[in-house]
Amino acid sequence: MSATIDIQRLGKHYHGKPALQDVNLSIAAGEMIALLGASGCGKTTLLRCIAGLASPDEGRILFGGRDITHMPTQKRPIGMVFQAYALFPNMTVTENIGFPLKVRGADAAKIRARAGELIELVGLSERAGHYPNQLSGGQQQRTALARALASDPDVLLLDEPLSALDAVVRDHLRDEIRRIQQRVGTTAIIVTHDQSEALAMADRIAVMRAGRLEEVASPDALYERPGSAFTAGFIGGRNRLELPVRGGRARLGAIEFEVAGSPERAGIFLRAEDIHRNASGVGEPAEVEARLFQGQTTRFYLQLKGEEGPLRLRVDWPSRDCADLAPGARVHVAIDPKDAHVFPI
């Protein structure tokens, strides 16, 4: 099952300070939304309000058109996966997964059947009789996910479920969670501060800032066409250059960027992969300040001469093409103004 979610003018204060301000968000049935933002932006508070673990001071939350704003957590049709797995140490994988059904009074046969179905879904058939301390971190998180799905919830809530895992396991489990969510079709909300997780897993991303929704859009739209300077700086690992505007244009050497309106200054946002080395010596001159080998690509920090002082850029270039570059080397960079996102500041 799955449900639509409508969040209407939600507000929450702690000690007189706003944690959420006028949050409005509609989520389609079966959709996965990522709440993305830095620490303190309000994403976890919003998730807690949806789960019933915090009570909003203003606004409403509706599941499938039903107002659940002040409904107790245990009565909400949700499953939740926490950052800490919160498994019962004295229960096996099968018993942990079946526990929500046992609490609801389901008969033993139904519990066994549902637990077996979910164990197979999350790939833990060989670990069904193991206890949590006999499982890896990834296996524990899969168990927690299966337990959250046991009661066939209308809404699945995931609170930074991958942050405690190492990089390899995190990437694999990220893909598995998305695969499972799409297979079961449950409406899902994931809280994360990791933009790569949000881009890979979500149908849409809600970027949060200071308790408000800054922008809500699909991952590709946010990556390719950010709607604000904040989003452009937060998504995609972009460089930010602050340049003066004259005659409707900001300039970096011979490169000109058109600026809408009549601001005095503009923020120019450029992704690292959109800044190219021109081996022919044509383009803006720069000096290599630092080099970081990353395997397929090498990251360089470059210093360019700006009219108001030195400017720094981060670039990612194919390692095979730049083995000759070391700190202190001189290069020329090419930038297509069409690849830049420009906002008045």
N, C-alpha and C positions, 0 to 999 in steps of 0.2 A: 504494500500500500504506500501511497504518498499523498502529501497534502500541499496546497498552496499556503504561502505564508505572507501575511500583510502586516507590516510594521508601520504604524501611523503616529507621527509627531511624538516619538518616544523621547522622554527626558529622564535623567537620573542625576541626583546630586549626592555628594559625600561631603559632610561637614561644610555645607554651604557652597561647595565648589562643583561646577558642572562636570560630570563624567560623560554624559550623553546630552546632546542638544538637538532637538527637532529632527530626529532620525526618521526618515521615510524610505521604506524599501519593500518592494513586492517581489516575491520569489515564486516561480512557476512550479507546479507539481513535477517531481522528478529531476529538478534542476539542482546543480551543485554550485553554491556561492562561496567564494573565499572572502573573508574579512581580513584585509591586509593593512598593516600599518606598524609604526614603531611602538615601542613600549610606552604605555600611558595614553594611547590615542583613543581608547574606549572600546576596542574590539572584544576583549574578554568580558567587559561589563555588558555589552550588548548580547553576547552569547549567554551569559548568566541570566539575563532578563528573559530571554527566549526559553531557557531551560526551567525557569521558575526558581532559580537559586538566588535571585535578587529581584526586588519589586520596584518597577519604575515609578517615578513621581508624577510623570505625565504621559499621556498617550495610550495606545492600545496595541495588542498583539493578537492577530487572528490566525488560526489554523483552519483552512478550508471554510472560511467565513465565520467560524465560531470564535467568540471572544474568550481567550484563555489567559488574559493579562494577569489575573490574580488567582488562577487555578493552582493548587498545590502541585509540586513537581511530580509526585508519584502518580497523579491522575492525568498527566500530560502524555500524549501518544508519542513519546520520544525515546530514542536510544542515545547514549552519550559515551564517547571515548575520551578519556582524560589523558593529559600529558604523563601523569603517573598512572600506570596501568590499573592499579586498584583491584588486582585479582585476589581472590581468597586463597591464602597459602595452604590451607588444609583441604582444598578441593582440587580434583584433577581438571584437566582441560574440559572434558565432557561435563563434569559437574558445574564448573564455572559458567560454561555457556548455557546450561540448562537452568541455572539458578533463577533468572527472571520469570521463567515459566512456572517453576516450582512455587515461587512467591504468589503467583496468580492462581494457584490451585489446579494447574493442569495435571492430567494423569501421567503416570510414569511412562507409559508407552509413547504418548505424544512428545514428552520431553526427550526421550531417547531418539526418536525419529528426527525431531527438529535439530537436536544437537549434532546428530550424525550428518545431517544435510549441510549444516554450517561448517562443521569440521572439514568436510570434503571441499566446500566452497573456498575456504581460506588455506587449504593445503596442509592440514595438520593431522591427517589420518594416522600417521605413524607416531603421533605424540598424544593421542586421545587419552591415554591413561597416565600421562605424566603430570607432575605437580609443577607449579610456577617456578620453583627454584631449580627445576631440571630443564628449563627452557631458556633459549637465548632471548635477548631483548626484542628482536623482531618477532619471534614466536609468541612471546607474551602479548605484544601489541596485536597480533592477529587474533589471539584468543579474546582480547578485550573487544575487538571489532565484531567478532562473531557473537559475543555475549550481547553487545548493543543491538544486534540485528535479530536476536532470538525471538523477541515478542512481536516481530514484524511491525516496527514503529512507522508512523507516518513521516517522522522527521528524524534524521540522524545528525547529531551534533558532535563535532570533533574539535577538541581544544588543544591545539599544537601537538598533535599525536605523534609527530616524528622527531621532535626536537631532542629527545634523549638518545637517539640512535646514531651509530657511526654513519659516515657518508655513503658507503656502498649499500648498507642495509636500508638506509633512509630512501635512497633513490629507487631501490627495488620495491619497497613497501609502498612508496608513493604511487607507483604505477599499479600495484595490486589493489590498493584502496579505491582508486579511480575505476579500475576494471570491475570490481565487485559492486560499487555503487551504481554503475551503469547497468550491470546485469540485473540487480534487484529493483532498480528504478526508484529508490527512496530519495525523497527530497533531502538535501544535505547542506550543512553549513560548516565550513572549516575555518578556524582561526589560525592565522600564521603571520609571522613577521618575515618569512622567507619568500621573496617574490618568485623564485624559480618554482617552488611548490605551488603557489597560486596560479602561475601561468600554465603549469602542466596539468593541474587537476580540475580547475574550475570552468564552468560554462560562462560565468561572469565573475568579475572581481569588484568588490566594494572597497575602494581605497578610503581609509579613515584618517582623520587629522583633527586633533583637539576635540574629540567627542562628536564630530560631525562627519557626514559622508562627503568626501571631497569629489569623488567621481565614481560612477558605476558603469562598467562597460565590459565587453568581451575581452579576453586576454590579447587577441591580436589587435583590437582597436586601441587598447591602452598602450601596447608596445609600439605600434606604428603611428598612432594619431592621438597622443595625450591631449587632454582638453585644458590643462592648466600647467603653470610653471611647477607647482608642487608635484603633480603626477609625473611630469617629464623628468624631474630630478629624482623621483623615487623609483620609477620603473625603467628598466633597461640599462642601468648603470651608465647613464649619460654624463659626459663632461658638461659643466656649466661655465660659460664665459659671460661676464658682465661687461658690456661695451657701450660707449656713448652713441647716441643716435643723432645724426645730422641729415637733414633733407630726406627723412623717411628711411634712412638706411644706417645699418651698423656695419663697421668695416673691420676686417682682420687682414691687414696688409692689403693685397689686391682683391681679396674676397669680400663681396658685398652681400649682406643679408637684408631683405626687405622687412620693414617693421610697420605693423598696422597702427593707426592712430598717430599721436604726436607726443610720445613719451620722450623724456630726456635720456633714458637708458633702457637697454633691453637685455634679457637673458637669452643667450644662445645655447641650446642644448644639443649635443652631438654624441651619438653612440661611439664607443671605442672602435667598433668594426667599420664605421663609416668614414674614418680618417685614414687615407691611403698614403703609402710611401711612393714617391715619384723618383725612381732611380735615375731618371734622365737629368735631374737637377733643376727641373721646372717646378714651381710651387713656392709655398711659404717656407723659408729656412727655419730650422729648429735644431736644438742641441739635445742629445740623449742625456737625461739625468740619472735614470735608473733602469735596470733590466731585470725582469722576473720570468724565468723559463717556466712554461705551463704545459709542456708536452707538444701538442699539435700547434699551439700558438705561443708566442712570447709577448708578454706585456711590457711596454715601454712607457716611461714617463718623460715627456718632452717639454722643453721650455721654448716658447716663441716670444718674439719681441712684439709687444703691443704699444699703442700710442700713449698709454698711461702707465706703462711698466711691463714687466715680464708676465706672460700668461703660461699656464701649465695645462697640458693635455695628457690623457691616458689613452693609449692605443693598443690594440691587439692585432698583431701581424703574424702570418704563417711562419713558424720557426725555420722552415727550410729556406725561406727567402731573406732572412735577416741574421744569419749566423755571423756576419761581419760586423754587426753593430755592437758597440760597447759604450758604457758611460763616457761622455765627452765627444762621441762621434757627431758629425754634422749630417743632417738629412734634410730633405725637402718633402713637405706634405701637401697633398691635394685634398680639398674639401669641396663637395658639391653642395651649394646652398640649399638645394632641394632636400638634402638629407637632414637639414637642421630644423629644429622646432624653436620658434622665436616667440617670446612673450615679453610684453612691456613690464618693467619692474619699477 
